[in-house]
């Protein structure tokens, strides 16, 4: 915060730097090129940028090529900072049949992140919700053998299991498979471990009409990848006057990959959009006329979806001194924007946020900005915890697809993309302006 006060004291008033910055247009931003980037990263050829069929490696190779074409200097050999992670995957067989109805992977059902695998056919056991209110019903449930059985329960009841003694959850875990009926949308995730039990989430609406006695057939291949080798992709442009100080842009390029051979998670908004913004900013600053006095680093993180693993690794093994970072701007979910953007850490770095807000008001870049406090919801967080001043800006608007198979490039409007780009460039100019001779 002392750094922020020192910066602001260099100006007679906020209006002074707003006037200075408005003429600086961000002409290097190319929405057509950005859309092509999103389309390529979200394409089936990238396999959801996950840990099946080398999806995230394909995306990393794509970013290496783009960094090299832009003339970025590598922060690590060949732009790669390798690190390992453990992640559960679903690389092959992935099917669910109830009676005569074949459900569609990704659209009708998904695996829970820590699901185990196996083949199983049998009559389902439907969980009696009376176990939460009736002791006799609870005792009947505990006495019912579940080994080798398929248990079907509602999502609400799965959550309510935490209110019962631990023996109930342990008994449920003794079943061979668990199908949880979800009333809303299916939201996928990743896990670093694997259960013995097959665990699927099924859209409740797709289960309507299935006879309670209908036989269920499951076939799920699950593979726990241990010490899977992945990477961050990292480059920079040296500053013209203060190369030992850095502005840093970050975005994660990974996503959730595939579930079986048919379903993949495109991740257009999350986070092909932020990666496209990262590349557009790199293209802008790579032009000699736009080269800033500070050095600018571009960090594309892997394994964000697995728990911010790539950014945590970078902070633990920094390729540039963390105290040399003047400000970090994290880019994630940048594909909409009809309602403006939220600024995580806006309530932490209040002076910096006011500057951002005044710039936006003067330039009419986005419909609105909304400050938010600390949140461990993207790759800014490990840096913030290490004392690096940082904002995470994400767009608000439609569509709202998130961690599902519907987050596709063709439905992403990029409504606020240009405005956000221009706001970021204007904001970075204020960060370096006090050091001009």
Residue, then its C-alpha position, 0 to 999 in steps of 0.5 A: x500500500x505504501x507503493x500505491x501512495x507514492x505513485x498517486x502522490x506524483x499527480x496533482x489530481x486524478x484528472x491529470x493522468x486521465x487527460x494524459x492517458x486518453x489519447x493513447x489508443x490500443x490499436x494493436x488489439x485485433x478482435x478477429x485475431x482474438x476470436x481465432x485464438x479462442x476458436x483454436x484453443x477451444x477446438x476438439x483438436x486441443x481435447x479440452x486442454x486437459x490431461x487426456x490425449x496431451x491436450x494441455x501439451x498441445x495448448x502449451x506448444x501453441x502458446x510457445x509458437x505464438x510467444x516466439x512469433x511475437x518476439x518475447x524473450x523466454x523466462x525459462x528454456x523454450x518458454x517452459x517452466x515444468x512441474x508435476x501434478x496428480x490428476x484423475x482422468x477419464x480417458x476411454x470408456x464412459x457410458x451410462x444406460x438406464x433401461x432402454x435409455x442411453x444417456x449422453x456423456x457431458x450433456x446428460x451426465x458427468x463423472x465427479x472429479x474423484x470418481x473411480x472406474x469399472x463396469x457394472x450392471x444391476x438394479x438401483x437402490x434409491x436412497x430413502x430421504x426419510x433417513x434424515x428425519x426417521x431413526x427407523x429408516x436410518x437403521x434400515x439403510x445401515x442394515x441394507x447391504x450395498x456392496x456391488x450395488x448402484x445407489x441413486x440419490x438426489x443432490x440435496x440428499x447427498x449434501x445432507x449426508x454431512x448432517x448425519x453420523x459418519x457411519x452413514x457416509x461410510x455405508x454409502x461409500x461401500x456401494x459400487x456406484x453412486x449416481x447423484x441426480x442434479x436439478x440444475x446444470x452439470x459442473x465438472x471439476x478436477x481432483x488429485x485422487x481417485x475413489x474406489x467407487x464410480x461416482x456420476x452426476x446425472x441431470x435430474x430432468x434426464x432421469x424423469x420417466x426412468x422406471x425405478x426398477x429399470x436396470x442400470x449399466x455403467x462403464x467408466x474408465x478412470x485413470x489417476x495420473x500421478x506426477x503428470x508432467x505439465x508446464x507454465x509457458x512464460x515470456x517477457x519483453x525487457x523495459x526500455x528504462x527500468x528493465x529490473x521492474x515488471x508489469x505482469x499479465x497472467x492467464x491460465x490456458x488449461x481446462x478440464x479435458x475430456x470425459x470419454x471419447x465423445x465429451x470434451x470441455x471446450x473452455x472458450x470463456x474459461x479460459x481461452x478468452x483470457x489467454x487470447x487477451x494475454x496474447x493481444x497484450x503481448x502483441x501490443x507491447x511487442x511493437x517498438x512504439x508501445x514498448x514500456x519503460x518497465x519490463x512486461x512479463x506474460x505468464x500462461x499458467x497450467x493446472x489452474x483448474x487443478x487448484x492453482x497448481x501452476x501459479x503456486x509453483x511459479x510463486x514458490x519457484x519464481x523466474x523473476x523476483x517477486x518484489x520487482x513486480x509493480x503490479x499483476x493483472x490476472x485475466x480469466x473469463x473475459x469472453x462476455x462483458x455486457x454487464x461490465x467487470x468485477x475486480x477481485x482485490x478492488x477492496x484490498x488495493x483501494x487507491x489503485x481501484x479508484x484509479x482504474x474506475x476513474x480511467x474507465x469512467x473517462x474512457x467509457x471502456x466497460x459499462x461498469x466495474x465492481x470491486x470485490x475483496x480477496x478471493x482464492x478463485x484464480x491465479x492472482x491469489x498465490x501472488x497476492x498471498x506472497x505480497x504482490x499487488x494484483x487485480x483479477x478482472x473477470x467479465x460479467x454477462x451472458x452466456x454463463x456457461x461454466x465448467x460444462x460442455x456448452x462453453x463453446x467458442x461459437x457462443x462467446x460474444x467477446x462483448x467487452x474484450x476491446x474495452x477491457x484491453x484498452x482499460x488495461x493498457x491505460x491503467x498500465x500507463x499510469x503505473x509507469x508514468x511517475x518514473x518518466x524523466 
